Amino acid sequence: MSQLNGPYSAIARDSNEGLRVHFGNEPRDSEAADIEDNDLFESSTQLTDAMEVADSDTLYYGISLGNRRRMHKGRGFWVTVGLLVLVSVVGMFWLYYDGINWMQRSKKRNVILMISDGFGPASETMARNFFQQTNNLSIGYQSPLDEILVGSSRTRSSDSLVTDSAAGATAFSCRLKTYNGAISVTDDKTPCGTVLEAAKLQRGMATGLVATSRITHATPGAFSAHTLSRNMEDLIAEYQIGNYSLGPVVDLMFGGGRCHFMPNTQPESSCRMDDRDLWADAKAAGFRTLSSRKEFDSLDTSDAKLLPVLGIMAPSHMDYEIDRDPKEQPSLAEMADKALKILDTSTKKKNAGFFLMIEGSRIDMAAHTNDPAAHLRDIIAYWDAIAVVRKFVDEHPDTVMISVSDHETGGFSVAKQLTPAYPDYLWKPEVLKPVRHSIEYILAQLLGQPSGDSQETRYRFVRDTVFPDWMGVRDASHEEITSVAMETDSVRLRQLLSTAISDRAQIGWATHGHSAVDVNLYAYGKDAHVLRGNHENTDIGQFIIDSLGLDLDAVTNQIKGERVVQQSTPIKEAWLGRRDVDAAEHYPLIH
């Protein structure tokens, strides 16, 4: 008996059994082969029977079994095609009725630009140190700004390495460098379209301005007006209520500066140089006007038809945070919160969002006075506003917030050498904690003393009230008290008060004006990462343009013939850069 050993499916070619196929490695003999032959015969018989059945099927159905199977496959193909067509039709109907709205909603954007006027990197360090130490927080404490730091911004203007607020804000609003003092005009003194104007005209967005300065001041003015000089606040006010070719483009304004809207026929409330009554004109143009805390609180933020709103809650600048009476004036955070709610409500059922500029204006003014306590408190108030806006961004992912300064003010340093000897490495945050009023407030009280008061009366007032109660200084020397009590010049008096606090805290000032230092850049929300790194201030404007898809050149062409010169002679500030020279004593009739 021959045996065959072959691999799987191998053919034993040299066996006597010819080309029989073997599977596996089991040996095969002739008996096994006979069994296999029988099996093959039975399989052949079964195949023949199957073929006969198939022939019978063909006779019965008129089509062979194979063709019927192919037909079933073809029928499945056409069912699939039909389902795809049905899905496509349904999808087209959804796209037409709902999808377009969905896509438009997905393009909805809110941009919130926050400007901390005059706020430099050293000021953030000072405020953080103070807040951490006086509240017994951990060394690793981060402010609401620290957590969203992305870079820095360069601040120079077109005509100086040291910018002013007007040129700085114009870099944001018009995306271009211009000369110091210019309000959204170019170096050749022609108007340039702003991001606020373009957002309103090209995207149909709601727009707003919030500031603690006069709303006609340099920064809010640069988004809403076009003048050759920042001092032309009467003309800026006219722009803001829509008295130019574009009409009203600002839907909401919260801040100070009501005197620039009132006619000079009302000297107790006006600082205008003409008899225009812009308050009445604003009402005629449809603005809801308000001038008190009570009216502010009564605004219904759920009213989608509330806009436009003109809320001017102080005759000139709003009070410093350290002096603010919460019963009389809202805080920056409160104004920001109300503005966000109003703008959100007004755009909720629209495909366009809003553009809002919020300025912590008086951070800068305190630094001009070299007033560390007022500077500090307005920075912390700005942090509160940042927290409000960040919460809004968290709830509205189609929103981006940018926070940046137009420049640094004061050449501020968190250290000061008091003697020729090598200094100790320290500064004293605790000195600022008991300060209760700003230098501006104290100055007004000192200069407002009755002229008939004796030197002894003034001395006692300074010794017993000004230094211990208002400034928290309980170790004032006789020379310090006498100098303050006898001084009648406002500028020298400011300096005496500043030195008394700053030296004790060991913090320094290099100037009463601005400096050229780069300022911190913060961003939070949609596409905030784009602003990482060091940028020119004009890049902030470009980021807003790109975020909203704006064409500023088109707006510039529309307004190229607008008036940029105020007809009446504007009030000039004492010298460019100092922002609090127009405090209460400069407008004695306004109250």
Solvent accessible surface area in square Angstrom, and as a share of the most:
residue,aa,sasa,rsa
1,M,165,0.74
2,S,52,0.33
3,Q,111,0.49
4,L,25,0.12
5,N,124,0.64
6,G,25,0.24
7,P,89,0.56
8,Y,173,0.66
9,S,76,0.49
10,A,22,0.17
11,I,74,0.38
12,A,20,0.16
13,R,174,0.63
14,D,135,0.70
15,S,16,0.11
16,N,147,0.75
17,E,43,0.19
18,G,34,0.33
19,L,123,0.61
20,R,61,0.22
21,V,68,0.39
22,H,14,0.06
23,F,133,0.55
24,G,19,0.18
25,N,97,0.50
26,E,115,0.51
27,P,76,0.48
28,R,59,0.22
29,D,36,0.19
30,S,73,0.47
31,E,119,0.54
32,A,29,0.23
33,A,6,0.05
34,D,86,0.45
35,I,100,0.51
36,E,52,0.23
37,D,66,0.34
38,N,93,0.48
39,D,77,0.40
40,L,120,0.60
41,F,149,0.62
42,E,101,0.45
43,S,61,0.40
44,S,62,0.40
45,T,64,0.37
46,Q,125,0.56
47,L,114,0.56
48,T,68,0.40
49,D,73,0.38
50,A,57,0.44
51,M,116,0.52
52,E,102,0.46
53,V,90,0.52
54,A,32,0.24
55,D,90,0.47
56,S,63,0.41
57,D,36,0.19
58,T,50,0.29
59,L,158,0.79
60,Y,175,0.67
61,Y,120,0.46
62,G,65,0.63
63,I,49,0.25
64,S,39,0.25
65,L,58,0.29
66,G,32,0.31
67,N,56,0.29
68,R,58,0.21
69,R,148,0.54
70,R,152,0.55
71,M,101,0.45
72,H,112,0.50
73,K,157,0.66
74,G,30,0.29
75,R,133,0.48
76,G,38,0.37
77,F,116,0.48
78,W,168,0.59
79,V,87,0.50
80,T,73,0.42
81,V,47,0.27
82,G,38,0.37
83,L,103,0.51
84,L,113,0.56
85,V,84,0.48
86,L,106,0.53
87,V,101,0.58
88,S,62,0.40
89,V,63,0.36
90,V,91,0.52
91,G,33,0.32
92,M,135,0.60
93,F,120,0.50
94,W,131,0.46
95,L,79,0.39
96,Y,153,0.58
97,Y,136,0.52
98,D,77,0.40
99,G,0,0.00
100,I,73,0.37
101,N,66,0.34
102,W,139,0.49
103,M,82,0.37
104,Q,71,0.32
105,R,130,0.47
106,S,59,0.38
107,K,133,0.56
108,K,26,0.11
109,R,55,0.20
110,N,5,0.03
111,V,1,0.00
112,I,0,0.00
113,L,0,0.00
114,M,0,0.00
115,I,0,0.00
116,S,2,0.01
117,D,6,0.03
118,G,0,0.00
119,F,7,0.03
120,G,2,0.02
121,P,46,0.29
122,A,31,0.24
123,S,2,0.01
124,E,3,0.01
125,T,47,0.27
126,M,0,0.00
127,A,0,0.00
128,R,64,0.23
129,N,46,0.23
130,F,12,0.05
131,F,59,0.25
132,Q,40,0.18
133,Q,89,0.39
134,T,30,0.17
135,N,72,0.37
136,N,139,0.71
137,L,65,0.32
138,S,80,0.52
139,I,167,0.85
140,G,61,0.59
141,Y,45,0.17
142,Q,100,0.44
143,S,0,0.00
144,P,30,0.19
145,L,0,0.00
146,D,24,0.12
147,E,93,0.42
148,I,10,0.05
149,L,97,0.48
150,V,31,0.18
151,G,17,0.17
152,S,27,0.18
153,S,0,0.00
154,R,108,0.39
155,T,3,0.02
156,R,104,0.38
157,S,3,0.02
158,S,42,0.27
159,D,88,0.46
160,S,35,0.22
161,L,116,0.58
162,V,55,0.32
163,T,2,0.01
164,D,3,0.02
165,S,2,0.01
166,A,0,0.00
167,A,3,0.03
168,G,0,0.00
169,A,0,0.00
170,T,0,0.00
171,A,1,0.01
172,F,1,0.00
173,S,0,0.00
174,C,4,0.02
175,R,80,0.29
176,L,47,0.24
177,K,56,0.24
178,T,0,0.00
179,Y,39,0.15
180,N,32,0.17
181,G,8,0.08
182,A,0,0.00
183,I,0,0.00
184,S,0,0.00
185,V,0,0.00
186,T,28,0.16
187,D,80,0.41
188,D,105,0.55
189,K,107,0.45
190,T,60,0.35
191,P,5,0.03
192,C,5,0.03
193,G,1,0.01
194,T,0,0.00
195,V,0,0.00
196,L,0,0.00
197,E,0,0.00
198,A,0,0.00
199,A,0,0.00
200,K,48,0.20
201,L,70,0.35
202,Q,68,0.30
203,R,67,0.24
204,G,49,0.47
205,M,0,0.00
206,A,9,0.07
207,T,0,0.00
208,G,0,0.00
209,L,0,0.00
210,V,0,0.00
211,A,0,0.00
212,T,14,0.08
213,S,0,0.00
214,R,3,0.01
215,I,0,0.00
216,T,0,0.00
217,H,12,0.05
218,A,1,0.01
219,T,1,0.01
220,P,0,0.00
221,G,0,0.00
222,A,0,0.00
223,F,0,0.00
224,S,0,0.00
225,A,0,0.00
226,H,0,0.00
227,T,0,0.00
228,L,40,0.20
229,S,29,0.18
230,R,9,0.03
231,N,34,0.17
232,M,20,0.09
233,E,13,0.06
234,D,3,0.02
235,L,4,0.02
236,I,0,0.00
237,A,0,0.00
238,E,9,0.04
239,Y,6,0.02
240,Q,0,0.00
241,I,10,0.05
242,G,13,0.13
243,N,69,0.35
244,Y,27,0.10
245,S,80,0.51
246,L,28,0.14
247,G,16,0.15
248,P,70,0.44
249,V,2,0.01
250,V,1,0.01
251,D,22,0.12
252,L,0,0.00
253,M,0,0.00
254,F,0,0.00
255,G,0,0.00
256,G,0,0.00
257,G,0,0.00
258,R,48,0.18
259,C,0,0.00
260,H,9,0.04
261,F,0,0.00
262,M,25,0.11
263,P,7,0.04
264,N,65,0.33
265,T,97,0.57
266,Q,64,0.29
267,P,69,0.43
268,E,79,0.36
269,S,26,0.17
270,S,13,0.08
271,C,9,0.05
272,R,7,0.03
273,M,89,0.40
274,D,38,0.20
275,D,95,0.49
276,R,81,0.29
277,D,49,0.25
278,L,0,0.00
279,W,30,0.11
280,A,50,0.38
281,D,55,0.29
282,A,0,0.00
283,K,111,0.47
284,A,93,0.72
285,A,54,0.42
286,G,49,0.47
287,F,9,0.04
288,R,115,0.42
289,T,24,0.14
290,L,5,0.02
291,S,44,0.28
292,S,42,0.27
293,R,40,0.15
294,K,167,0.71
295,E,71,0.32
296,F,4,0.02
297,D,74,0.38
298,S,84,0.54
299,L,17,0.08
300,D,77,0.40
301,T,32,0.19
302,S,86,0.56
303,D,47,0.25
304,A,61,0.48
305,K,179,0.76
306,L,7,0.04
307,L,35,0.18
308,P,37,0.23
309,V,0,0.00
310,L,0,0.00
311,G,0,0.00
312,I,0,0.00
313,M,10,0.04
314,A,3,0.02
315,P,33,0.21
316,S,20,0.13
317,H,18,0.08
318,M,3,0.01
319,D,64,0.33
320,Y,4,0.01
321,E,51,0.23
322,I,27,0.14
323,D,31,0.16
324,R,47,0.17
325,D,62,0.32
326,P,80,0.51
327,K,169,0.72
328,E,110,0.49
329,Q,18,0.08
330,P,2,0.01
331,S,14,0.09
332,L,8,0.04
333,A,15,0.12
334,E,64,0.29
335,M,0,0.00
336,A,0,0.00
337,D,47,0.24
338,K,29,0.12
339,A,0,0.00
340,L,3,0.01
341,K,99,0.42
342,I,1,0.01
343,L,0,0.00
344,D,24,0.12
345,T,28,0.16
346,S,12,0.07
347,T,5,0.03
348,K,124,0.53
349,K,202,0.85
350,K,117,0.49
351,N,71,0.36
352,A,13,0.10
353,G,0,0.00
354,F,0,0.00
355,F,0,0.00
356,L,0,0.00
357,M,0,0.00
358,I,0,0.00
359,E,2,0.01
360,G,3,0.03
361,S,2,0.01
362,R,5,0.02
363,I,1,0.00
364,D,2,0.01
365,M,2,0.01
366,A,0,0.00
367,A,0,0.00
368,H,0,0.00
369,T,5,0.03
370,N,6,0.03
371,D,2,0.01
372,P,0,0.00
373,A,0,0.00
374,A,0,0.00
375,H,0,0.00
376,L,0,0.00
377,R,46,0.17
378,D,12,0.06
379,I,0,0.00
380,I,31,0.15
381,A,11,0.09
382,Y,0,0.00
383,W,7,0.03
384,D,77,0.40
385,A,0,0.00
386,I,0,0.00
387,A,47,0.36
388,V,37,0.21
389,V,0,0.00
390,R,45,0.16
391,K,127,0.54
392,F,17,0.07
393,V,8,0.04
394,D,93,0.48
395,E,102,0.46
396,H,41,0.18
397,P,112,0.71
398,D,37,0.19
399,T,0,0.00
400,V,6,0.03
401,M,0,0.00
402,I,0,0.00
403,S,1,0.00
404,V,1,0.00
405,S,2,0.02
406,D,1,0.01
407,H,0,0.00
408,E,7,0.03
409,T,0,0.00
410,G,0,0.00
411,G,20,0.19
412,F,13,0.06
413,S,46,0.30
414,V,35,0.20
415,A,56,0.43
416,K,67,0.28
417,Q,97,0.43
418,L,89,0.44
419,T,79,0.46
420,P,138,0.87
421,A,67,0.52
422,Y,172,0.65
423,P,42,0.26
424,D,104,0.54
425,Y,180,0.69
426,L,76,0.38
427,W,35,0.12
428,K,75,0.32
429,P,6,0.04
430,E,89,0.40
431,V,31,0.18
432,L,0,0.00
433,K,116,0.49
434,P,61,0.38
435,V,4,0.02
436,R,137,0.50
437,H,32,0.14
438,S,0,0.00
439,I,1,0.00
440,E,30,0.14
441,Y,71,0.27
442,I,0,0.00
443,L,0,0.00
444,A,35,0.27
445,Q,64,0.28
446,L,2,0.01
447,L,62,0.31
448,G,58,0.56
449,Q,42,0.19
450,P,86,0.54
451,S,124,0.80
452,G,73,0.70
453,D,43,0.22
454,S,60,0.39
455,Q,128,0.57
456,E,114,0.51
457,T,49,0.28
458,R,37,0.13
459,Y,45,0.17
460,R,100,0.36
461,F,44,0.18
462,V,0,0.00
463,R,105,0.38
464,D,71,0.37
465,T,34,0.20
466,V,0,0.00
467,F,2,0.01
468,P,20,0.13
469,D,57,0.30
470,W,30,0.11
471,M,1,0.01
472,G,22,0.21
473,V,6,0.03
474,R,189,0.69
475,D,102,0.53
476,A,25,0.20
477,S,46,0.30
478,H,115,0.52
479,E,116,0.52
480,E,51,0.23
481,I,11,0.06
482,T,48,0.28
483,S,48,0.31
484,V,3,0.02
485,A,0,0.00
486,M,68,0.30
487,E,33,0.15
488,T,105,0.61
489,D,50,0.26
490,S,27,0.18
491,V,68,0.39
492,R,145,0.53
493,L,0,0.00
494,R,8,0.03
495,Q,73,0.33
496,L,60,0.30
497,L,0,0.00
498,S,1,0.01
499,T,53,0.31
500,A,4,0.03
501,I,1,0.01
502,S,1,0.01
503,D,40,0.21
504,R,54,0.20
505,A,0,0.00
506,Q,23,0.10
507,I,0,0.00
508,G,6,0.06
509,W,46,0.16
510,A,87,0.67
511,T,48,0.28
512,H,53,0.24
513,G,10,0.10
514,H,21,0.09
515,S,24,0.16
516,A,51,0.40
517,V,69,0.40
518,D,57,0.30
519,V,1,0.00
520,N,32,0.17
521,L,0,0.00
522,Y,5,0.02
523,A,5,0.04
524,Y,53,0.20
525,G,33,0.32
526,K,66,0.28
527,D,62,0.32
528,A,12,0.09
529,H,104,0.46
530,V,81,0.47
531,L,3,0.02
532,R,167,0.61
533,G,39,0.37
534,N,67,0.35
535,H,31,0.14
536,E,48,0.21
537,N,3,0.01
538,T,23,0.14
539,D,54,0.28
540,I,0,0.00
541,G,0,0.00
542,Q,62,0.27
543,F,12,0.05
544,I,0,0.00
545,I,9,0.05
546,D,96,0.49
547,S,26,0.17
548,L,2,0.01
549,G,61,0.58
550,L,15,0.07
551,D,73,0.38
552,L,7,0.03
553,D,91,0.47
554,A,39,0.30
555,V,0,0.00
556,T,40,0.23
557,N,96,0.49
558,Q,105,0.47
559,I,0,0.00
560,K,142,0.60
561,G,77,0.74
562,E,32,0.14
563,R,94,0.34
564,V,21,0.12
565,V,74,0.43
566,Q,13,0.06
567,Q,161,0.72
568,S,24,0.15
569,T,98,0.57
570,P,26,0.16
571,I,63,0.32
572,K,153,0.65
573,E,33,0.15
574,A,69,0.54
575,W,100,0.35
576,L,96,0.48
577,G,6,0.06
578,R,20,0.07
579,R,1,0.01
580,D,0,0.00
581,V,5,0.03
582,D,9,0.05
583,A,8,0.06
584,A,73,0.57
585,E,56,0.25
586,H,90,0.40
587,Y,27,0.10
588,P,110,0.69
589,L,113,0.56
590,I,26,0.13
591,H,160,0.71
